[in-house]
Amino acid sequence: MFRDTNVTSKSFLDKFHGLVSKLEERVEVHLDSEYHNELKSYIHKLKSEIESKDMDDKALDDMRDVHMSNLNRLQKLKNRTSYKKDKHKLKTQNQDWG
């Protein structure tokens, strides 16, 4: 939602509160990974920031750059753990099953 510059503060708030309410309906499962912990804390910080401010289009534009960099950092954290190292790829390719 931060990437789309055509999003108004009203539509942002409606969608954000809808997503947070769906998230809070779910049973919490404890996942002990750095990405999940950082994502959870980011959502809580964003929620408290939005609730403490009087949101209008100017405030949303001011928040956009800061939160885009935080989201990019979270995405890098997620991608860092998803790639296999080359030494593991070569080992599975050269295995003899027969």
N, C-alpha and C positions, 0 to 999 in steps of 0.2 A: 504494500500500500504506500510505502514511502517513495518507491520508484516512480509511481504514476503522478505526474505533476497536475493532472486534472482532477485529482481527488480533493473534495472539499472537506473541511473539518467536520461537518455534520455526518457525511457518509463515512469518514474515517472512524468517528466515534461509534456510530451504529455498528459497523462491521467489527471493530475491535471489541466492543462490549459483547457482541454476539459470540465471537470466538472465545473470549474469556469465560463466558457463562457455559459454553459447551465443554471447555476444558475443566471447569470446576465440577461439572456433573460427573465426570469420570472418576473412577476409583484410582487413588494415587498409588503408583507402583514405584518403589525405590530403585532407581538405576544408578549405580555407582560409576558413572563415567564423567569425565571432565566436561564434555560437550553438554550432556543432559543437565548437569548442575548449573553450568553457565547459562543455558537457555532458560531454565526455570527462574534463576535470579534476574535475568534480563526482563522476562515477562512481568515479574513482580515489580521491578523498578519502573518499567514503562507504565504499568497500571497506576502506581502511586504518583508518578509524575503527571499523568493525565488527570487524575482525580484532584490533584492539588492546584492545577492551573485552570484558568478560564480559557478554554480552547476556542480559537477562531482561526481563520485561514492564515493570518500572519504568524501566529504561534506554531501552527503546523509546519509552515515553511522554515521557521527558525529551527525546529526540531529535526527536520528532514536530514540535513548533512551529518549531524552528530549520530543519529540512529542508523543511517546507512553505513557509516564506518563501523559501528558496533555489530551490525548484522553481517557485514563482510568478514569481520574477525571471527564471528561464530561459524560462518560457513567454512572458513579456512580451518578452524578447529575440527569441524566435522569431517572435512575432506582429508585431513592429515591422517586420520586413523583408518580410512577406508581403502587405502592403496596397499597392496602387498609389496614387500621388498623383492628386489630382483633375485636374491638368493633363494627365496621360497618358490618363485615361479619356475626357476630352472630345475629345482629338485623334483617338482611334480611332473614336469615335462619329460624327464629322463628316467622315470620309474619304470621298472620292468615288471609287468603283471603276470608274466607267463612262464 
